[in-house]
Amino acid sequence: MKGNIGWIGTGLMGAPMCAHLMKNGYKTFVYNRSPEKAEKLGFKGATVCYSPAEVAQNSDVVFSIVGYPQDVASIYLEEDGIFSTARKDTICIDMTSSRPSLAKELSLKGVKKSIYCLDAPVSGGPKGASEASLSIMVGGDPSAYHRVLPLFKILGKSIELMGEAGAGQHTKVCNQTLIATTMIGVVEALLYAYKSGLNPKKVIEILSNGAAASYSLNNLGLAIVNNDFSPGFYIKHFIKDMDIALHESMRMNLSLPGLALAKQFYTAAAAQGLEEDGTQALFKVLAQMNHVDPATIST
């Protein structure tokens, strides 16, 4: 696909994703609320902009990946937002984990301006972003999807159009629901291993090749036993995702008690000041409940 690329949100995920497009020869226009983060891409050749509107007026395709649904609404709908300057036939792709209802709203507003809006949240974390191996789940117009599919293929390995606007976000809710309850199992298994006198690293090594294997165990479990609680995905953002999932399940009259329990544990983590840690810091909450010093897990 030819044309200029706009990129809004150059954090842990956005910066390496945008860099992949730049390496493939695309002229890029970037914006971040914290300008210094966008400037890092500027040093590599991107044009740094000072509003979402400036990005949109220079771009044929605009990507966004920001923190919260309110941030998505802001960059699209405010006076200096994407919709204020985006040209006819622009394709806007929001890769933020956000509300399905907001994705539908943006799509409908985009249609009135002859702008296509796709919701395309991702899974794979910073590692997947840096290695261009993300899973990308897309909702929206099929013709727009196929036009930008070459761009998606630069960013990820597993890409699927899941349905109409909002379907990508609904799929991401499924993803986050799986991870939320899986992380409880990872943490409890490691605590059990530790208390029973096993070597937690050896437990991960053997289990990671069997039926219990998962990204959470193989990667975040290993981070736990290495006392690495740095964020691949912030607890504060995970709580946001679980809030979205619980809101959607309530709207559908659907009971998800496992997800609700996980949300309570992560809320406890935030209350303990861990909201800027990675999701594997859930271990600290359950370790404290069991009078285990998290630092001893690796000894």
C-alpha positions in Angstrom: 0.0 0.0 0.0 1.2 3.5 -0.9 0.7 6.7 1.1 1.8 8.6 4.2 1.3 7.0 7.6 0.2 8.8 10.8 1.0 7.4 14.2 -0.5 8.6 17.5 0.9 7.1 20.7 4.6 6.3 20.8 4.9 4.4 24.1 6.1 0.9 24.9 4.0 -0.6 22.0 3.6 2.3 19.6 7.2 3.3 19.1 8.5 -0.1 17.9 5.4 -0.7 15.8 5.7 2.7 14.0 9.5 2.0 13.5 8.6 -1.2 11.6 6.6 0.9 9.1 9.4 3.4 8.8 11.9 0.6 8.1 9.6 -0.5 5.2 9.9 2.9 3.6 6.8 4.7 4.8 6.9 8.4 5.4 5.5 8.9 8.9 3.9 11.7 10.9 3.9 11.1 14.7 2.4 12.6 17.8 2.6 11.7 21.4 1.1 13.6 24.4 4.6 13.5 25.9 6.6 15.0 23.0 10.0 13.5 24.1 8.7 10.0 23.3 7.7 11.1 19.7 11.1 12.8 19.2 12.9 9.5 19.5 11.1 8.5 16.2 11.9 12.0 14.9 15.6 11.2 15.2 15.0 8.2 13.0 13.3 10.3 10.2 9.6 10.7 11.3 8.0 14.1 11.2 7.0 15.1 14.7 3.6 16.7 14.9 2.0 18.7 17.8 -1.6 17.6 17.6 -3.6 14.6 16.3 -5.1 17.1 13.7 -1.7 17.8 12.3 -1.0 14.1 11.9 -4.3 13.4 10.2 -4.0 16.3 7.7 -0.7 14.8 6.4 -1.7 11.1 6.4 -3.6 8.6 4.3 -3.7 6.1 7.1 -3.7 7.0 10.8 -2.8 4.5 13.5 -3.4 5.2 17.2 -2.5 3.2 20.3 -3.0 5.2 23.5 -3.9 4.4 27.1 -7.6 4.6 27.9 -10.9 5.0 26.0 -11.1 8.6 27.1 -7.8 9.2 25.4 -9.1 7.6 22.2 -12.2 9.8 22.3 -10.0 12.8 22.8 -7.6 12.2 19.9 -10.5 11.6 17.5 -13.2 13.9 18.6 -11.8 17.0 20.2 -11.2 20.3 18.4 -7.6 19.4 17.4 -8.5 15.7 16.9 -8.2 13.4 13.9 -11.7 14.0 12.6 -11.1 17.8 12.4 -8.7 17.4 9.5 -8.8 13.9 8.1 -9.4 13.8 4.4 -12.0 11.8 2.6 -11.1 8.1 2.3 -8.6 8.3 5.2 -8.4 5.0 7.1 -8.1 5.4 10.8 -7.0 2.4 12.8 -7.3 2.4 16.6 -5.1 -0.3 18.2 -5.8 0.7 21.8 -7.6 -1.8 24.0 -10.8 0.2 24.3 -14.6 -0.1 24.5 -16.5 -1.8 21.7 -19.2 0.8 21.9 -16.6 3.6 21.3 -15.3 1.7 18.3 -18.8 1.6 16.9 -19.3 5.3 17.6 -16.1 6.3 15.8 -17.0 4.1 12.9 -20.5 5.8 12.5 -19.0 9.3 12.9 -16.3 8.4 10.3 -18.9 7.2 7.8 -20.5 10.7 7.9 -17.1 12.2 6.9 -16.3 9.4 4.4 -13.6 8.2 6.7 -13.1 4.5 7.5 -12.5 3.6 11.1 -11.1 0.1 12.1 -10.7 -1.1 15.7 -7.6 -3.3 15.7 -6.3 -4.1 19.3 -3.3 -6.3 19.6 -1.9 -9.1 21.8 1.8 -10.0 22.2 3.2 -7.2 24.4 6.3 -5.2 23.8 8.2 -8.3 22.7 5.6 -8.9 20.0 5.7 -5.3 19.0 9.5 -5.2 18.7 9.6 -8.5 16.8 6.6 -7.7 14.6 4.9 -10.9 15.7 1.7 -9.4 17.2 -1.8 -10.9 17.0 -4.1 -8.3 15.5 -7.8 -8.6 15.9 -9.8 -6.3 13.6 -13.3 -4.9 13.4 -14.8 -2.8 10.7 -15.3 -2.3 7.0 -13.9 -5.3 4.9 -12.8 -3.1 2.0 -10.8 -0.8 4.3 -9.4 -3.9 6.1 -8.1 -5.4 2.8 -6.5 -2.0 1.8 -4.4 -1.8 4.9 -3.7 -5.6 5.3 -0.2 -5.1 3.9 0.5 -2.7 6.8 -0.9 -5.1 9.3 1.4 -7.8 7.9 4.4 -5.6 8.7 3.3 -5.4 12.3 2.1 -8.9 13.1 1.9 -12.5 12.2 -1.7 -13.4 13.1 -4.2 -11.0 11.6 -7.9 -11.6 11.3 -11.0 -9.5 10.5 -13.4 -10.6 13.2 -16.5 -8.7 12.1 -18.1 -5.3 12.0 -16.9 -2.3 14.0 -16.3 -3.3 17.7 -15.6 -6.9 16.9 -11.9 -6.4 17.3 -12.4 -4.9 20.7 -14.8 -7.8 21.7 -12.0 -10.3 20.7 -9.5 -8.4 22.8 -11.9 -8.7 25.8 -11.8 -12.5 25.3 -8.0 -12.3 25.3 -7.8 -10.3 28.5 -10.3 -12.5 30.2 -8.1 -15.5 29.4 -5.0 -13.8 30.7 -6.7 -12.5 33.9 -7.6 -15.9 35.2 -4.5 -17.6 33.8 -2.3 -15.3 35.8 -4.0 -16.4 39.0 -3.1 -20.0 38.1 0.5 -19.1 37.3 1.0 -17.2 40.6 -0.7 -19.9 42.7 1.3 -22.7 41.0 4.6 -20.9 41.7 3.6 -20.3 45.3 2.8 -24.0 45.6 6.1 -24.9 44.0 8.0 -22.6 46.4 6.2 -23.8 49.6 6.6 -27.5 48.7 10.4 -27.1 48.3 10.6 -27.3 44.5 12.8 -25.1 42.3 10.3 -22.8 40.7 12.5 -22.3 37.6 12.6 -26.0 37.0 8.9 -26.2 37.5 8.4 -23.6 34.7 10.9 -25.5 32.5 9.0 -28.8 32.7 5.4 -27.3 32.6 6.1 -24.9 29.8 6.5 -27.9 27.5 3.2 -29.6 28.5 -0.5 -28.9 28.6 -0.1 -26.1 31.1 2.1 -24.1 28.7 1.0 -20.5 28.1 2.5 -17.1 27.4 1.8 -16.1 31.0 3.7 -19.1 32.4 6.5 -19.3 29.9 7.3 -15.6 29.9 5.7 -13.9 32.9 6.2 -16.8 35.2 9.9 -16.7 34.4 9.9 -13.0 35.1 8.5 -13.6 38.5 11.1 -16.1 39.5 13.8 -13.6 38.3 12.2 -10.9 40.5 11.5 -8.9 37.4 8.2 -7.0 37.8 8.9 -4.3 35.1 5.9 -3.6 32.9 5.4 -5.3 29.6 1.8 -4.4 30.2 0.9 -2.0 33.1 -1.4 -3.2 35.9 -3.2 0.1 35.6 -4.0 -0.6 31.9 -5.0 -4.2 32.7 -7.5 -3.0 35.3 -8.9 -0.8 32.6 -9.3 -3.7 30.3 -11.0 -5.8 33.0 -13.4 -3.0 33.7 -14.3 -2.9 30.0 -14.8 -6.7 30.0 -17.0 -6.7 33.1 -19.1 -3.8 31.8 -19.6 -5.6 28.5 -20.5 -8.9 30.3 -23.0 -7.0 32.5 -24.6 -5.5 29.4 -25.0 -8.9 28.0 -26.4 -10.3 31.3 -23.3 -12.6 31.4 -21.7 -13.8 34.7 -17.9 -14.1 34.6 -17.0 -14.8 38.3 -13.4 -15.7 37.5 -12.8 -12.4 35.8 -14.4 -10.5 38.6 -12.1 -12.3 41.1 -9.1 -11.5 39.1 -10.1 -7.8 39.0 -10.3 -7.7 42.8 -6.8 -9.1 43.1 -5.5 -6.6 40.6 -7.3 -3.8 42.4 -5.5 -4.9 45.6 -2.2 -4.7 43.6 -3.0 -1.1 42.6 -4.0 -0.2 46.2 -0.5 -1.5 47.2 1.1 1.0 44.8 1.9 -1.6 42.1 -0.2 0.0 39.2 3.0 0.9 37.3 4.3 -2.6 37.5 3.8 -5.4 35.0 0.8 -7.7 35.4 3.1 -10.4 36.8 3.3 -8.3 40.0 0.0 -10.0 41.0 2.5 -12.5 42.5 3.3 -9.9 45.2 -0.4 -9.7 46.3 -0.8 -13.4 46.8 2.7 -13.8 48.2 1.8 -11.3 50.9 -1.5 -13.1 51.6 0.6 -16.3 52.3 3.4 -14.5 54.2 6.0 -15.2 51.5 8.7 -12.7 50.7 8.5 -12.3 46.8 12.3 -11.8 46.7 12.8 -15.4 48.0 11.1 -17.0 45.1 14.4 -17.0 43.1 16.6 -18.4 45.9 
